């Protein structure tokens, strides 16, 4: 039976403050995000023979009431997400927007050195570290029952962020992405997100996977930071992960599994739908 990726929702669309009058502008901005995401090339090996595949439909769209927005994309290998990234932008002035990028490895081994937009090279030293979900029930036999188990497991996780005070992040119960892999290890998996209650900006991603082990199928998780702010994750009230603030490190370290940096300043005319100037024939 062929294995497929399932994009379950574009959740932020319902919550976005963008109204109908702003829809053409939003669509133009999202076209820019898609075109920008397509410019990246990621490989799992130094010889650059195992290329990651971009899922062209974003798994999440978000926006804020101060005209910031972003689209989240994933890149896969063997139908498993190996990279997650966001292209985002906000107003610089009335004539331009500043665009930014943030990426986090989802693979257990680092990608090959990648040339990133904004003229820097990302050279992550290690991949994502997965952890066993202590006390989790044995994975169910069917995908629908496993999704129900994932949601039950999620209830034991809470996430917080430091941003002019301490914020408890809000978990969205619908996964950004549900997937099954064609490799010999991953049986089932999903990406969930915690968002800042002030909007729909995803700040922390949680990866949950059912994996084959010597003891049978078991549940694993991994926190995936999606912010330069200080973040921490608790499981059953016990802190299991903390990511320090990166704000004073020029936003990111190219040796780490998470990177965030500016891309460019974009003229407003590039991301706003405007009627073309009439030709002489018209």
C-alpha positions as CSV (number, residue, x, y, z in Angstrom):
1,X,0.0,0.0,0.0
2,X,1.6,3.4,-1.0
3,X,2.4,5.7,1.8
4,X,1.3,9.3,1.6
5,X,1.7,12.6,3.4
6,X,-1.5,13.9,4.8
7,X,-1.9,17.7,5.2
8,X,-4.7,17.8,7.7
9,X,-5.2,21.6,8.0
10,X,-4.2,25.1,7.4
11,X,-5.3,26.2,10.8
12,X,-4.3,29.8,10.9
13,X,-6.6,30.8,8.0
14,X,-9.6,30.8,10.3
15,X,-7.9,32.8,13.0
16,X,-6.1,35.3,10.7
17,X,-7.1,38.9,11.2
18,X,-6.8,39.4,7.5
19,X,-10.2,40.4,6.1
20,X,-11.6,40.2,2.6
21,X,-10.3,43.6,1.6
22,X,-6.7,42.5,2.4
23,X,-7.1,39.1,0.6
24,X,-5.3,40.1,-2.6
25,X,-2.4,41.5,-0.7
26,X,-2.3,38.3,1.5
27,X,-2.3,36.1,-1.6
28,X,0.5,38.0,-3.2
29,X,2.6,37.8,0.0
30,X,1.9,34.0,0.2
31,X,3.0,33.6,-3.4
32,X,6.3,35.3,-2.4
33,X,6.6,32.9,0.4
34,X,6.1,29.9,-1.9
35,X,8.5,31.2,-4.5
36,X,11.1,31.8,-1.8
37,X,10.7,28.3,-0.2
38,X,11.3,26.8,-3.7
39,X,14.7,28.4,-3.9
40,X,16.2,26.2,-1.1
41,X,18.0,23.0,-1.8
42,X,18.7,20.5,1.0
43,X,20.5,17.2,0.9
44,X,21.0,14.4,3.4
45,X,24.4,13.5,2.1
46,X,27.7,15.3,1.4
47,X,27.7,14.0,-2.2
48,X,24.2,15.7,-2.6
49,X,22.5,12.7,-4.1
50,X,19.7,12.4,-1.5
51,X,17.8,15.6,-2.0
52,X,14.9,16.6,0.2
53,X,11.6,17.2,-1.4
54,X,9.6,20.4,-0.8
55,X,6.0,19.9,0.0
56,X,4.7,22.9,-2.0
57,X,1.6,23.4,0.0
58,X,2.4,25.1,3.3
59,X,1.4,23.1,6.4
60,X,0.5,26.2,8.3
61,X,-0.3,29.9,7.6
62,X,-0.2,32.6,10.3
63,X,-0.7,36.3,10.5
64,X,-0.8,39.0,13.2
65,X,-2.8,42.2,13.5
66,X,0.3,44.3,13.0
67,X,0.8,43.0,9.5
68,X,3.3,40.2,10.2
69,X,2.7,36.9,8.5
70,X,4.4,33.7,7.6
71,X,4.0,30.3,5.8
72,X,5.5,27.1,7.2
73,X,6.8,24.4,4.8
74,X,8.3,21.0,5.2
75,X,10.9,19.1,3.1
76,X,10.7,15.3,3.1
77,X,12.8,12.2,2.4
78,X,11.2,8.7,2.1
79,X,7.9,10.5,3.0
80,X,9.2,11.6,6.4
81,X,9.6,15.3,7.1
82,X,13.4,16.0,7.5
83,X,13.2,19.8,7.6
84,X,10.7,22.4,8.7
85,X,11.0,26.1,7.7
86,X,9.1,29.3,7.8
87,X,9.3,32.3,5.4
88,X,7.9,35.4,7.1
89,X,7.8,39.1,6.7
90,X,6.7,42.3,8.3
91,X,6.4,46.0,7.3
92,X,9.6,48.0,7.2
93,X,7.9,51.1,6.0
94,X,5.0,52.0,3.6
95,X,7.1,51.0,0.6
96,X,8.8,47.8,1.7
97,X,8.7,44.7,3.9
98,X,11.6,42.8,5.6
99,X,11.5,39.1,5.0
100,X,13.1,36.5,7.3
101,X,13.7,32.7,7.4
102,X,13.8,30.1,10.2
103,X,14.6,26.4,9.8
104,X,14.9,23.4,12.0
105,X,16.1,19.9,11.3
106,X,13.7,17.1,11.7
107,X,16.0,14.4,10.5
108,X,18.2,12.5,13.0
109,X,21.3,13.3,11.0
110,X,22.3,16.8,9.8
111,X,21.7,17.9,6.2
112,X,24.7,18.6,4.0
113,X,26.1,22.2,4.2
114,X,23.4,24.4,2.8
115,X,23.7,27.8,1.1
116,X,21.0,29.9,2.7
117,X,19.3,33.0,1.3
118,X,20.8,36.1,2.9
119,X,24.3,34.9,1.9
120,X,25.4,32.5,4.7
121,X,26.1,28.8,4.9
122,X,24.2,26.6,7.3
123,X,26.4,23.8,8.6
124,X,24.5,22.0,11.4
125,X,26.7,19.6,13.4
126,X,24.0,17.2,14.5
127,X,20.4,16.1,13.8
128,X,17.2,15.9,15.9
129,X,17.4,13.9,19.1
130,X,14.3,11.8,19.7
131,X,13.2,10.7,23.2
132,X,11.0,7.9,24.4
133,X,7.6,9.0,25.7
134,X,7.7,7.6,29.3
135,X,4.5,5.8,30.4
136,X,2.9,6.0,26.9
137,X,0.6,3.1,26.0
138,X,1.7,0.7,23.3
139,X,0.9,2.1,19.9
140,X,-2.4,0.9,18.4
141,X,-2.7,-1.2,15.3
142,X,-4.6,1.3,13.1
143,X,-3.8,4.9,12.1
144,X,-7.1,6.4,13.4
145,X,-6.5,4.9,16.9
146,X,-2.9,6.0,16.9
147,X,-4.0,9.6,16.2
148,X,-6.3,9.4,19.2
149,X,-3.4,8.1,21.2
150,X,-1.2,11.0,20.0
151,X,-3.8,13.5,21.2
152,X,-4.0,11.8,24.6
153,X,-0.2,11.9,24.9
154,X,-0.2,15.6,24.0
155,X,-2.3,16.4,27.0
156,X,0.7,15.6,29.2
157,X,2.8,18.3,27.5
158,X,2.9,22.0,28.2
159,X,5.1,24.6,26.6
160,X,6.1,28.1,27.8
161,X,8.0,31.1,26.4
162,X,9.7,34.1,27.8
163,X,8.6,37.3,26.0
164,X,8.3,40.4,28.2
165,X,7.0,38.0,30.8
166,X,6.3,34.3,30.9
167,X,3.7,33.0,28.5
168,X,2.1,29.5,28.5
169,X,1.8,28.6,24.8
170,X,-1.5,27.3,23.4
171,X,-1.4,23.8,21.8
172,X,-3.4,23.3,18.6
173,X,-5.0,19.9,18.7
174,X,-5.0,19.3,15.0
175,X,-1.6,18.2,13.6
176,X,0.2,20.4,11.1
177,X,1.2,17.3,9.3
178,X,0.4,13.6,9.6
179,X,2.7,11.2,7.8
180,X,3.9,7.6,7.3
181,X,7.3,6.8,6.0
182,X,8.6,4.4,3.5
183,X,11.6,3.6,5.6
184,X,11.9,0.6,7.9
185,X,11.6,2.5,11.2
186,X,8.9,5.1,11.3
187,X,5.4,3.6,11.4
188,X,3.4,6.8,12.0
189,X,4.1,10.4,12.9
190,X,2.7,13.9,13.2
191,X,3.9,17.4,13.8
192,X,1.9,19.5,16.3
193,X,2.5,23.2,17.3
194,X,2.3,25.4,20.3
195,X,1.4,29.0,19.4
196,X,1.7,32.3,21.2
197,X,-1.8,33.3,22.6
198,X,-1.4,36.8,21.2
199,X,-1.9,35.4,17.7
200,X,-1.2,32.3,15.6
201,X,2.6,32.5,15.3
202,X,4.0,29.0,15.9
203,X,6.7,29.1,18.6
204,X,7.4,25.4,19.4
205,X,6.8,22.3,17.2
206,X,6.4,18.9,18.8
207,X,7.2,15.8,16.7
208,X,5.5,12.6,17.8
209,X,6.4,9.3,16.2
210,X,5.5,5.6,16.5
211,X,8.7,3.7,15.7
212,X,9.8,0.1,15.4
213,X,12.2,-1.0,18.1
214,X,13.6,-4.4,19.3
215,X,10.8,-4.3,21.9
216,X,8.1,-3.7,19.4
217,X,6.5,-0.4,18.4
218,X,7.0,2.5,20.8
219,X,6.3,6.2,21.0
220,X,9.0,8.9,20.7
221,X,8.9,12.7,20.7
222,X,11.2,15.6,20.0
223,X,10.8,19.4,20.8
224,X,11.5,21.6,17.8
225,X,12.2,25.3,18.6
226,X,10.6,27.7,16.2
227,X,11.5,31.0,17.9
228,X,14.7,32.8,19.0
229,X,13.0,33.5,22.4
230,X,13.6,31.3,25.5
231,X,11.3,28.2,25.4
232,X,10.8,25.3,27.6
233,X,8.7,22.1,27.5
234,X,7.2,20.1,30.4
235,X,5.9,16.5,30.4
236,X,3.6,15.6,33.3
237,X,4.7,18.8,35.1
238,X,8.4,17.9,34.8
239,X,10.6,20.1,32.6
240,X,12.2,17.9,29.9
241,X,13.7,20.5,27.6
242,X,14.7,24.2,27.6
243,X,16.0,26.3,24.8
244,X,17.9,29.4,25.8
245,X,17.2,32.8,24.2
246,X,19.1,33.3,20.9
247,X,18.2,37.0,20.6
248,X,21.7,38.1,21.6
249,X,23.5,35.6,19.3
250,X,22.6,37.4,16.1
251,X,19.5,35.2,16.2
252,X,21.1,31.9,15.5
253,X,24.2,29.8,15.3
254,X,24.8,28.1,11.8
255,X,26.3,25.0,13.6
256,X,23.0,24.3,15.4
257,X,19.9,22.4,14.3
258,X,17.9,25.7,14.3
259,X,18.7,28.7,12.3
260,X,17.0,32.1,11.9
261,X,18.2,35.1,9.8
262,X,17.1,37.9,7.6
263,X,16.6,37.3,3.8
264,X,16.0,40.6,2.1
265,X,14.0,43.8,2.0
266,X,11.1,43.4,-0.5
267,X,9.5,46.3,-2.3
268,X,5.8,46.4,-1.5
269,X,5.0,46.3,-5.2
270,X,6.4,42.8,-5.3
271,X,4.0,41.4,-2.7
272,X,0.9,43.4,-3.5
273,X,-1.5,42.7,-6.3
274,X,-1.6,45.8,-8.5
275,X,-3.2,46.1,-12.0
276,X,-0.6,46.1,-14.8
277,X,0.0,49.4,-16.6
278,X,-2.0,49.5,-19.9
279,X,-0.1,48.9,-23.1
280,X,-0.3,51.2,-26.1
281,X,-2.5,48.7,-27.8
282,X,-5.1,49.0,-25.0
